[in-house]
C-alpha cells in the first residue's frame, strides 16, 4: 500500500475520493486548508483507494496519511 500524506499541518477541507475509487498518479484526492489557503493533495501513484484515513474537518499533522492506495492493479 502507498499512502498519500499531508505536506503541512492543516484542516481537511474536502475529500474527493472514497474507498474503492480508482485514481491515477497525480489525480487530486483531497483539499487541505491552512491560513485560508487551499492545498491540493494528489495521488502519488495510480491504483485504487483502499482506505480513507481522515474525515472532512479533521486537523492533520505534516506526514499524516490521507488515503491508502493499492497500486498493484493500476488505475
Secondary structure, 3 states (H helix, E strand, C coil): CEEEECCCCEEEEEECCCCCCEECCCCEEEEEEECCEEEEEECCCCEEEEEECCCCCCEECCCCEEEEEECCCCC
